[in-house]
Amino acid sequence: MRLSTLRHACRNLPTPSVHQPRTGVRVFGLAKRSLPLGHSSNSQLLLRAASSISGTTSAEKAPKLGKQTDGPGYENTIRENVQRTKEEMVALQRGHPALKPTLAIIQADEDDRLLEINKKMAGKIGLNIIQICLPRECTEDEIIEEVLKLNEDPRVHGVYLHLPPTSLTSRVLNTLRPEKDVDGVSDLNVGRLVRGDMSQGFTPPLANAVMELLARHDTPMEGRTVLVVGGEGPLGVALQCLMQRRGMVVLNSRRSSEGLQKQVMQANAVVLLAAGHMDVPPTWLRSGTAVIHCGSALMTDHGMEMSGVGPLTAALRMQNVVQSSSRWAQGQQYRPWTLRSLKLQPLSPVPSDIEISRAQTPKPVDQLAQEIGLLQEETEAYGRTKAKVRLSLLDRLRDQPDGKYVLVAGITPTPLGEGKSTVVIGLVQALSAHLKLNSFACLRQPSQGPTFGVKGGAAGGGYAQVIPMEEFNLHLTGDIHAITAANNLVAAAIDARMLHEATQKDKALYSRLVPSVNGVRRFSPIQIARLRRLGISEIDPSALTPQEVSSFVRLDLDPAKVTWQRVVDTNDRFLRKITVGQASTEKGHVRETQFDIAVASEIMAILALADGLGDMKTRLERMVVGSSRSGQPVTAEDLGVSGALVVLMKDAIKPTLMQTLEGSPVFVHAGPFANIAHGNSSVLADKLALKLVGEDGFVVTEAGFGADIGMEKFFNIKCRASGLRPNVVVLVATVRALKMHGGGPNVSAGSPLPREYIDENLSLVANGCSSNLRKQIQIAHLFGVPVVVALNVFKTDTQAEIDLVCQMAKESGASDAVPCHHWARGGRGSVELAQAVKQAGSQPSHFQFLYSQETPIVEKIRMIAQKVYGADDIELSPEAQAKIDYYNQQGYGKLPICMAKTHLSLSHLPEKKGTPTGFTLPIRDIRASIGAGFIYPLVGTMSTMPGLPTRPCFYDIDLDPVTEEITGLF
């Protein structure tokens, strides 16, 4: 619709102006919008004096009214309502200074008198107004389209539908969200009124005005007989309900009813709700009968002009808007949880993970979100059982104190893993379902590479799982796919840019990078940013000197120094080294490169460490993808691709909400490698969860691999980035791993466990406790955090072995040590752990970083090697030393260190178990993830692309085409 059409539709209105608004009223201009409220679109209240048969106005012949609508009494009624609403408005804005209560008016009516009354009343009270004009002949669908827009507009707290009665269909009225229906005519709001539950509903202002006028009449309200004519719609239902609640006898009639005269003569008051001009002959009225006419703003009767009571209706409507704004403000506050736990009935023997998962029916995710205090607009559902949570939650709950922050780490694991994820889930289930404490699990998203390769899934296990486990393990909400797309866009941009620079002169390259569009050449914002970094202030493309043009168009990337790799979320060993550019179209520009697995991408680490969309954008911009031939770093922003990366990642930055088998909430977000990256779930997931659980709640998150790797990086990298401080470390141990560190034979995936791991062997257990377990507890104490040891019990463990581990853990400095049976029993099997964590969390935490940001790179590496790993010293290769010098020169010396080493030993040698001593840690090379914000030394050879084993897990994964059930995940 053209603007001229809209102006024609609203020709009787003053043209809205953003620059010159009415006093106290903000008009946002005309827009193609629509909405109706028929009964009140041109309705006014009129309390009318009944005249004599002859039409005279003498007091002798006219039935007496208790009070008139005009005069000081009526004006006082309006004034009192306005004053009360203004006081409520002042109190509301005192507590919420940024709140601007706003009424949206949708107009499609030629009669502007009532509209002006409402705008004037809004101005008196101080409400903002958004005015939306539609042509009178607008369709129902056009109206609904505008209603839906207003439903989603966070600025709008109430909607007034100033529309022709014929436009006010049930479909239109019920499209409007009940919380914005300040005229109270949607089915839900009328139902709330009838039920007597007005905590969320609104009394229709027209009905409220009728009741106030009736209350001013001399006759007592209780027992009074009131005839309502034309009350078939929602307004009539609401009015009848209000009258009956005050003890009135209500008669209903149509305008054309044959018995209308008889009913009028029985009534003490007559309310005419029917639209249009309608009179009651004076001869029908008893003396003192009040007549309330809901017609036009001003009406005449037998030569007498009667005063309309539209201002009272408008005042009551504004009161509803302020009330709606107040409810909105209250709804923004922290909401106590109403979590309903899901019942578990553990079986023995324990079925397969997928059988357990499938046997439980998860709650709908919108129900879960409501139970933990999320607002409807803060979630984006992805199917029935998972949803993205918007980061606006952090702003809403910014003043809410955080809950307790618990990190689950582990001793140095066997290749089989020791069950940290199951401990996280079991602990949260115990805290929430059994101790009735608000608690949240925060987990990494699993890569599909290991899922189809050797792991088969990462949703926990037994009766401590995230459900549905199929959705958890496969695709989830597409975050890893978004990372893959963004990462490979950078890779494509690198090779394309090197090709174009190599095959074009400066002038041709400049013409293509800054093309003429419709005869105009201009730099894009990201190109202007590059000019600024080059020290060029000119923004007119034609004004650059040849030297400036050359500097602008030439990144001069050295193919041998490109550090950015392509990624794919599949274990594919044949992509570890590839050659690109072999097609004839690439003109001989061939180079060797490689693929990494998607979760090894720096963009994944950025996702995990960013604290908002703006921070993620900044980090993506500063990612270094290689060096120029002159040795200068080249960034994603230099390539001009960083803006596109943010677009690809805009949804991935929102954590995904899921649940455990017992209905406890879980955030699944990010999944960086724990060797070349920091191996922790996202900062944002933790921050959101800490706000949601409340001051007395618990957030439990996990660090990858052993405490020497995942926990150390959690403290020195993640906590430094987030500003969060942990209250408790839960250190996961198993009898199996302790036996291995105590001198037991090697453990390998896919091979049967040796007898030493099945039979009781207290000597091996004791040796493992006194070496690796003790060392890992000491590492946690370096950071000043209390430690609770969680012994993940397997069916082969004996009671003597369990008791020995718990005893020695306490002797080694743990605050407590408890056995956990969550795998077989669910949350009930980890209640003792939950109680220990609660107790430890009540103790003061004296958290400290291992090193200062100002500490030189070499000394940071040395401190980690000596204090965490137990090395005597470090040995830098010449290449590593050269990189350190380069990073210092570039200003990267203050970045934290992310050690890339084997997770199977405290040392750099995987076969060295227990607590190795007397070794020097070799630093083969050093690389930097500038966007993520850390430097990672390489200790030994690190593979960033896993391979498939002889018999991958995908042999067992299948789908039933009839039931669509997945098999083979575990």
N, C-alpha and C positions, 0 to 999 in steps of 0.2 A: 504494500500500500504506500502511495506517495505521501510525502509530508503535507502537500496541499490538501489531500483528501482528509487527513487527520485534522487539519486546521478547520476544514469545513465542518467536520463532525463536531468540533468543539468551538464553533464560531462565537457562541455566546460567552465563552470563558475568556478572561484575560490571558494573553499569550504568556505561558510560563517562561520564566527566565532564571537561569542558574545564577546570573550576576546580580539580579535585582529581585530577590525573593520577597514574599510578603513577610511582615514582621513575625518571627517565630515559626514560619512555615518555609520549608525548603521544597521547591518545585524542580523536578529533574527534567522537565521538558516533555514533549509529546513522544509517544512511542506506539508502535503497533501492538496493542495489548487489549485484553478484554476480560470482563467478569461481571456477573449480575447478582442482584439481591432484590427480587421483585417486590415483595411486600413492603420493602422499605426504600425502593428506588425513588419514588416520589411520594412517600407517605409522610403525613404530618398528623400530629394529634390535635384535636380540637375539642375542648369541653364546651358544649354549646347550650345556651339557654333555650328552652322550648317556648315558642311563641303561641299566641292564641290562635283560634281558628280563623279569625278575621285577618290575621297577619299583623295585628297591632302589637306593640311592645310594652303595653302598660303592665305594671306590676300586678294589677288586679287580675288580669287574664292570663298572664304567663306563669306556668308552674315555676316554683322557686328552686333555684340551685343553691347548694350549700356554699360554694365558692366559685369565683370566676377564674378563667385561665389567664386573663390579663390582670394588671394591677400589681401592687407591691408584693402580695403573697406569692403569686406565681413567679415573679422575677426573683424573689428570695430563694425559692426552691431551686431555680436554675443556678443562682449565684452560689448557694451552698454546695451543690454538686460540683460546680467548677472549682470552687475553693478546695474542696476535699480532694479532688483529683490532682490539682496543682501541688498540694502538700505531699501526696503520694509520689508525684513525679520528682519533687525536690529530694525526698528521702531516697528514692531509687537511684537518682544520679549522684547523690552523695556517696553511696556505697559502690557505684559503678560509673565513674566519671566518663569513661569512654562510650558508654551506652547512649544511643540516640533513638529513643522510641519513635517508630515510624508507622504511619498508616498509609496504605496504598489504596487509592480510589480508582475503580474502573468505571468509566462513564461511557454510556451509549444511549443518552437520553437528551431530548431537547430542553427539558425543564431544568434550569440551572439554579433555581432558587434554593432548593434543599442542599445542593452541592456547595453553594456559597455559605450556607449556614454551617455546614460541617467544617469547611475550611477555616471559617472565622473562629469556630470553637477550638479547633486544633491549634490555631495561632494563640489563643488565649492561654491554653494549657502548656504550650511549648513543644508540641509534637512536630516532627518532620512529616512532610506529605510527599508521596510519589503519586503523580496524577497520570492516569493512562486513559487515552481517548480512543474510542472505537466508533465507527459509524452505527447509526441506529439499526441498520439492517444487517449487522454482523451475524455470522452463523454461530451455532452452538460450538462447533469445533474451534472456531477462532477464539471464542471466549475461554474454552477449556485450555487452549494452548497458552493463553496468558496467565490463567490460574496456575498452571503447572510451573511456569517461570517464577511466579511469586512464591509458590510453595518452596522453591529451592533458593530464593533470595534471602541471605542471612540478615540483610538490612531491614526486612519487613517483618513487623510484629503483629499486624492486623490488616485485614482486607475488607473494604466496604464496596459492595457491588451496587453501583448506582445505574441500574439497567431497567429496561422495560419489563413489566411483569411477565410477558410471554417468553422472555429470555431466561427466566429463573427456573430452569428445569431441575428436576431432582439430580440429574447427571451432573449438571454444573455445580450445584450446591455441594454435592458430596465429593467433588473433585478437590475442593478446597480443604487444606489440612485443618483438622478441627482446632488445633492450637492457634490458628490464625483467623478462624471464623468468629470475629468479634461481634457479628450479628446473631450468633448462636442458632443458626437455622439448619445446619447439617444434621443428618440423621443421628450421628453419634452425639452431638451436643444436645439435641432435643432429648435423646434417650437418657443422657446423664442428668438432665434437669428433671425428667419424670422420675428417675430413680432416686433423686435427691443427692447425687454425688456431683458437687460443683467444684471439686478440688482442681479439675482440669477443664471443665466446660465454662460456657458463658450464658448468662441470662440475656435473651434478646433485648436490646435497648428499647425497642418499641413497646414490648410487653412490660418491661420495667417501668417505662413512662406511664403507661395506662394504670399500673398499680399505684404509682405515686399520686396520680390525679384522683384515683378512687379513694385513696387514703385521706385526701384533703376534703372530701365530702363530709357533711355533717353526720350522715348515717353511719353507725358502726359497721365495719367490714364483715365481721362474723355474722353469719345468718342472712346477709344481704343477697338478694336475687339479682343476678346479672345476666342479661341476654347478650350473647355474642353472635353477631350476624356476619356470615361469610368467613368463619374461622375454620376452613377445611385444611389449610396448609400447616406447615411447621409452626408458624407464629401462633395460629389458633390453638394448637396442641400445647405449646408452651404457656400461653396465656391462661388456658383452662386449668393447667396444672398449678400455676401460681395462685389462681383464685381459689381453687379447692383447698390448697394448703393453708389459706387464710380463713377457711371456714365458710366460704361463699357457696351459694347454690347457683350452678351454672346451667343456663339454657342455651342451646345451640339452634340456629336457624339459618336458612338460606334467604337471600334477598327476595326470591320469588315464592317463598313459602306461603301457602294459603292461610296458615294459622299465625302469621307474623304479628297481626294486630293484637290478637289475644295474648301472645307471649310478651309483647311490648307493655301491655297494660298490667301484666303481672310483675314486671321488673322494677327494681329500684335504680338500676343503671343499665344503659344500652351502649354496647361497644360495636361500632360499625367498622369491620375490618376489610370489607370488600373494596376493591379499587374503584376509583371514579367517584362522581358526585352522587350522593344518596342522602335523601332526607327522610325523617320520620315525622309524619303529620303530628302537629301539637296535640290534636284531640286524642291521640293514642296514649299520651304520656300522663302518668299520675303526677300530682303535685310533688315537686322536689326531686324528680327523676333526673339523673345525670346522663347526658348523651356525650359519648366520646367518639369523635369521627376521625378515622385514620384515612384522610383524603389528601387534598392538595395543601400546600403550605398556607394559603389564605383562602377563606371561603366566605361567601355572603349568604344571608338567609333573611328573606323578606325585608330587604333593604338594610339589614344590619350587617356590618362587616365584623366578623369574629376574629379574635387573635389566634394564630396558629401556635402550636406548642412544639414545633420542630426543634427549637433550641434545646429543649429538655431531652428529647431523643438523642440529639447530637452530643450533648454533654455526657449522657450515659454511655454512648458509643465510645467516646474518648476515654471514659473510665475503664471500659473493657480493654482498650488498646494499652493503657498503662498497666493494667493487671496482666495482660499477655506479656508485656515487656518484663514485668517483675518475675513472672513464672519462667520466662526464658533465662533471665539472670540467675535465678535459683537453680535452674537446670544445668547451668554451666559449672556449678560447684561440684565438689567431689561427691560421688554417690556411694553410699555403703553397699557392699556386695550382698547379693541374695543367691549365692551359688548353690545350685542343686547338684549334689554328687551322684554319679551313676553307680549302681550297685554291682559289685563283683562277686562271682561265685566260682572261685578257683577250683580247678579239677586236678586230680592226681591220678596218673602221671600228667604233667603239664603238656597240653597239646602244642602244635606248631604255632609260631607267632601269627601267621596269617589266619589260622583257624580261630585263635583267641580274638584277634582284631575283628574278624567278621562276625563273631558271636555277639559282640557288643553293638548296640545301636547308639551312635553319637547324637548329642543334642544338635538341633539346628544351630548354625553359627550365629544367626541373629539373636536367638535366645541366649546363647552363651555370652554374647557381647552385652546384652542388656543386664545379665546377671552380674557382670563385673564392672558395671557403671559406664559403659561406652554409650554415647549418643548415637541415634540412628544415622545421622549425617557423618559420623566418624568412621563408618565401615563401608567397604565395597565388597560385596559378596562375590566369591568365585565358586559358584555351585552352592550346595547345601551345607557343606561342612568346613569351609575355609573362607577367610575374608582378609582383605587388606585393611590395615588400620591407618587412618590419615594422621599426619604429623601435627595437625592442628590441635590434637589432644594435648601436646606439650604446652601450647600457649594457654589452653583452657585451664590446665591444672598446674600452671607455673608456680603458684604459691603453696601447692600441696607438698607437705614433707615427704621425702622418700622413705621407702621401707628398708628393711635389712637386705644387704647385698651379699650373696653367698656364691663362692666359686667352687666348683667341683673339678679337682685335678686328680692326678694319679701317680703311682710309683712308675718306674720304668716298666713298660708293658712287655708281654710276650708278643709274638707276631699275631696271636689270636685276639688281642685286645682284652681288657679287664672289666669292661662294662660300665664305663663312666656315664654313658647316656642313660642306661637303665637306672643307675643310682640317682641321676638328676630327676628322672620321672617318678621313681619310687618315692623319693624324698618329698617332692611336691604333692604327690597323692597323699602321703601320710600327713603332711602339714595341713592341707586343705580339707580332705575328706574325713580325716580322723581326729586331728587336733582342732579343726574348724578355724584355722588361721588363713587369711588371704595369702595365697602363694601363686607364683608364676614361674614356669620353666621357660628358659630362653636357649634355643638350640640352633646349631648350624643346619643349613639345608644340605642334604647329601648330594654328591655328584652322581650322575648316572653311570659314569665310567666304572667305579667300583661296584655299583649295584648290579650291573650286568657282567662284571668281571669276576671278583673274588669274594665280595662282601655280601651281596644279595639283599641289602637293605640296611638302614641305619636309624630306624624308628624306635630303638630300644628293643626289648625282648621280653618274652613271657608275659606276666601280668603287669609290666611296667612299660607301656608303649604309648606312642602318639598314634591316634587313629583319625581317619582311616589310613592304615599304613601304606596302602597302594598309592594313595594320593600324595602322601608325605614323600615317598621314594621316587615317584615318577612325575616329572614336570613341575609339580606344585602349582605356583602361580606364574611360572615362566621367567623368574628372575635370572636364572643361569642362562636361559636363551637370550635374554636382553643383554647380558654381559657378553655373551659370545658375539652377538650382532655388533655391539659397540666396539669391542676389541678388534674385530676383523675389519670394521670400517676404518679404524686407524691404520691397520696393516695395508689395506688397499690404498689409502691416501698416501702412505709413504712411498710405495712402489710407483704409483701413478705420478707423484710429484717428481721423483728422481728421473723417470722417463721423460716427462715434459721439459724439465730443466735441461736435460742432456740433448734434447732434439730441437730446441727453439732458442732463438736469439732473445735478448732482453725485451726488445720492442714488441715482438709477437707474443711473448709470454705475458707482458704487461697488458696488452690489449685483451687477451683472453681472461686474465685474472680480474681485470676491471673493465668489463665490456660496456659498450654504449647501449643503453636501453631507451628507446624512443628519443634518441638524440641526446641523452643525458648520461654522463659517466659519473659514478660516485662510488666511494669506498663503502663496503659493508662495515658494521660496527666492529666485527672481529678483525678486519683489516686495519681499521683505525687504531685498534689496540696494538697491533704489530708495529704500525708506524711510530706510536709513542715509545715502544720499547727500543726502537732503533734511533730514537732521539729526533724524529722528524715531526714537526708541528703542523705542517701543511696538510690540509684535508681536501684540497682541490687536485684531482688526478692529473690535470694538465699543468700543474705548477711545479711538479717534482723535477729535480735536475736528473740528468742521465745517471749520475752516481747514486742518487737516492732511489731511482727506479731499479737499478741493479741490486742494491741492498735489499729492497723490498721483495723482489721476485725471486731472489736466489737464496734458498735455504742451504744449498750446497751440501746436502747430506752425504756422508761418506758411507757407501754400501757396506764396507767392512766394519763400520761402527754402529750399524743399526741394531738396537737392543730389543726392539719390539717384535714379538712373535705372534703368529696366528694361533687360535685356540679352537678346540672342539671338545664337547663333553662326552668323549668316548675314549676308552683305553685302546690306543692304536699305536703300537710300537714302531710301525713303519713310517710314522710321521715325525720321528725324532730328528731326522735330517732329510731335508728335501731340497730340490732345486726349482726355483720359480723363474718365469720369463722365457721359457723355451719356445713359445710360439713365435712364428715369423713376425707377427704384428708387434711384438715387443722389441724388434730391431736389435736383437743380440744383447739386450740388457738382462743378463742372467746373473743370479746370485744364489748362494746357498742360504737356507734359513731352516726353520723348524716349526712344528706345532707343539704347543703345550696343552695340557688338559685345561678346560675352561676355568676351573676353580683356582688355577695358578695365575690367572690374569691379574695384573695390578688393579684393574677396575673392580675386581672382586674385593681386594683389600681396601680399596677406597670406599666401596659400599659399606664395608664392615666398620670403618672408622669415622665416616662422615657423621656430623651431628645435625645435618639439615640439608635442604636442597641447595641453598647458597654455598655451603661449605663443600658439598659434593662437586658443584660446578667449578669452584676454585681449584679443588684438587685435580679434577679432570684436565683443567687448563694447563696446570704446571707439570703434567706427566712428561717425563723426558723419554723420547722415543729413539734417540741416537745423538750422534755428534756430527758437526760439520767438519769439513776437511781442515778447518782452522782450529778445531778442537772446542768449538762452542756448542753447548747443549741445544738441541732442537726439541721444542715442546709440541704437544697436541694443539695448543693455541696457535703456535706458529704455522702449523699445517692448516689452520682454519676449520678444524673439525670438532672442536670442543663443544660448541653450541649444539651440534647434532647429537653428540654423545649424551648430553643432559636430556635431550628429548627422548632418546632411546631408554634412558634410565629413570625417567620421571615416575614410573609406577613401581619399579624395582626397589626404590628407596623406602617404600612403605612395608613394614613387617607384616608377615602373614599370621593370622590368628587360627590356631587349631586347638585340640583338646587331647587329654590323656584318656586312658580306658576308664578312669573314674570321674571324668568330666572336669578335671582341673585345666585351667587355660595354659596354652603354650604359644609362645612366639617363635616362629621359624624364620630366620633371616640371615642371609649371607653364609658363606662357607669357605673362607680362605684356607689354603694349604697351611698346615702347621709347621712345615719345614722352611720353605722360602718366604712364607708370610707368617702372620701371627697366630693363626689357628683358633680364632674365637668368633662367636656370633657377633651381631652388630651392636654398636654403641646405642643406636636408636632404639632397638628392641629392649635393651636393658633400661634405658631412660623411660620409655613408655610404661614398662612393667612396674618400675619403682614408683611411679606416680599412681598407677592404678591400684596397687596392693594397699596403699595407705601406710601410715607411719608404723603400724604394728605388724605389717605384712612382710613377706619374704619373696625375694627374687633369686632364683637359682639358675646359674649359667654354667657353662662347661668350657674348659680349656683343653685343646687337643694334645694328644700324646702324654708324656710324663710331665710332672711338675717342673722339671728342669727346662722344658721347652715351652709348652703351652702356658703354664702358670707364670713363668718368668716374663714372657711376652705380654701376657695379660696385664701384669703389674707395670712393667716399664714402658709399654707401648699403648695398650688400650686405655688403662687408667690415666695415663698422661694426656691422651687425646680427649677423653670424656670428662675428666675432672671428678669422676666417681671414685669412691673409696670402699673396698670390700670390708665386711664385718667378720666373715668366717671363711676359712678354707676347709672343704671336705676332701680329704685325701683318700682315694679309692685304692684298695689293695686286694689281692686275692692270694689264697694259699698257693695256688699254682705258680703265680709270678714270684712269690717269695721263695719257693723251693728252687726256682730257676736261678735266682740271684744268690741263693745259699749254696750253690754248687751242683744243682741238678743238671741232667742232660739237656741238650738243645731241644727246643720246641719249634715245630714248623707247621704251617697251615697245610691241611690236607693229609697229614700223617697222624697215625694213632699216638696218643700220649704214652710215654714210657711209664713203667710200673711205679716209679718214684712219685709220679704225680697222682696216682690213683690210691696207693697205699699210704697209710699214716707214716710220716717221717718228721718227727719233731726236731731233729738235728738240722735238717735242711731249712725248715721253717725258721728256726732260731737264727741261723746264719743269715738268712735273707732279711729278717727284721733288724738285726744289728748292723747290717750294711746298707742296703738300698732304702728300706723304709725309714730308718733313722736319718739318713742323709736328706731324703725328700722333706721330712718334717723340719729339719734344720734350714732348708732352703726357704720354706714358707716363713719361718721365724726371722729370716733376714729382712723381710718386709714388714715385720711387726704385726702379723695377723694370727689370731688363734687358730689352731688346727684340730679338727675332729676326724679321726680315721674311720672310714666306712669299710668294713670287711665284706666284700661281695661274696656271699657263701654259695659254694657249688655243692651238689649232692655227694661228691666224693670226699668232701672235707669232714674231718672228725671233730668231735667236741673238744678234744684235747688240743688239736691244732688251732681251733677257733679261739679258745681261751688263752693260749700262748701268744697269739698275735695281739689280742686286745691288751694283754698285760704288758708286753714289750713296747707296744705303741705308746702307752701312757708313761712308761719309764723313759721313753725317748723324748718326751715333751709334749705329747698330744694332750689337749684339754680333755678329751674322751676318746674312746675307741669302742665301737659297737658292731656286732654282726648284723647283716642286712639280708632279708629273705624276700625282697620285693619281686624277684623273678618268679617265685612260686606262689606268693601270697598277695601281691599287689601292695598298695599303700600300707595295709595292716602289717606287712612284714618289715616296714621301715619306720614304724612309730618310735622305736627306741632311738633311731638316728635323728628323727625330727625333734625329739625332746632334747637330745644332746646339742643339736644345732641351735635350737631356741635358747638354751642355757648359754652356750658360747657367744651367741649374738648379743646377749645382754651385757657381756663384758666389754670394757673399753678396747677399741682397736687403736694401735699406735702405728698406723701405716706409714711407710716411708719408701721412697724409691731407692734402688740399688746405687744409682749414680745420678749426678746432676747433668742437665743438658749442656752445661758449659764444659764438662769433662771432655778432653780430646778423644777423637775416635779410637785411637789405639788403646787408650786407657779404659775406655768403656768396654772394649772387647776383652781386654785383660781381666777386668773386674768380673765379668760374666764367667770367663774361663776358670779363674781361680776360685771365686767364692761360690759359684753355682755348680760347675762341673767338677771341681777339685783338681784342676790341672796345676802343674808347677808354673807354667808360663805359656806364652803363645809364640808361634813362629810365623812371620809374615813372608810370603813369597815376594819377589821383586815386583811382580804384576800387582799384587795386593797393595804394596807400599806406594806404587805409582798412582793407583786409584785413590788411595787416601789423600795423597798430596793434591790430586785433581779436585776431589770433593771439597777439601778445605779451601782451595782456591775459588771454587764456585759458591762458597758460602753455605755448604751443606753440613758443616762440622757439628752443628748442634742437634742434628737429628738423632733419635734413639736407634739402638742396634737391634736387628732381628736376625739372630744366628740361624744359619741353614746347616743343620747337621743331622745325623742319624737319630731316630727316636728310640732305638733299641739299646742304647747304652748311654751312660753319663759322659762317656768319652766320645771320641770320633770313630772308634772301632766297634762295630756292632757286636762282635763276639765277646767283648769285655763286659761281663755282668757284675752285679753287686755294686761296689763303690770303688772303681778303679783309681789308682794313685800313681804318682811318679811319672806322669806323661806330659808331653808338650803338645799343645793343641795347634795343628797346622792350619793356617789360613791361606787357602789356595788362591782365592780371588775375592774381590769385593764389588758388589753392585749396589745400585740405589733405586728405590722406588720413591721418587720425589713427590709424586702425587699422593701416594699413600702416606708418605712422611716417615720413611725409615731407610736405613742402610743395612744391607744384608751381606755379611761375610759368608763365603762358602767354605765349609769345613769338609774336605773330601769331595767326592763326585755326587751331585744331587740330580736325580732324574725328575723332570717336570712333566713327563708323559709316561704313565704306567702302561704296561703291556698286558695282554690277555694270557691267562694260563692255558695249559693243554685242554683242560675241561672247564670253560667258563660257566658262570652261573646261568647264562642265558639258555643252556641246555634244559633247564628245569622250569623256565618261565613260559607260561602259555596263557591263552584266553579261551574260555568256553564261549563260543559264538552265540549260544542260546541264552545263557544267563549273564553273559558278559563278566563273569567272575574271573579274576586273575589268579593263577597258581604259580608257585615256585619262588615267590619272594619270602625272605625270612630275615 
